[in-house]
Each structure stands twice: as C-alpha cells, then as structure tokens.
C-alpha cells in the first residue's frame, strides 16, 4: 500500500481498528533521514569570515587543521590539507 499522506494513513488505521476490534502496532514511517542544512557564515565588520566551532566540530574538523583556499566565481572553497 502506498499512502504518502500520514493523515489518510491514520484515518484508515483507526477505521481498521474499529472494524477488527484489535490494536495494531505500526512502525513510525514519518521519521525521515536527517537532512543537512546548508551551512552559513557571514563576513564581519573587519572583513573576516568566521566559522563557528560548533559548525566545524559537527563536521569532523579539529583545532590545528589547515585548509587550502580557492576563490572561483563567487565561491570560497576550503579544502582540508592532508599532513603526511
């Protein structure tokens, strides 16, 4: 059964429970995979770009990590440097 609207599903489930007089345990299908939000940063008054520690930590970066910087068509591209 391919019901995409949760309200319709819940309505049909309640009708089934009422008709059968049984309780049905249903796996919650409303949980979706976490969608990563686009990370945003702004240029400050002193023309510095600041990335929050939370933003960096949540993406696997740590203190002392270095980056190569490229600017291409209104984009700033930071690439983690590989120290060998």
Beta strands, then each sheet from edge to edge (+ up, - down):
strand 1: 67-72
strand 2: 75-80
sheet 1: 1+ 2-
end
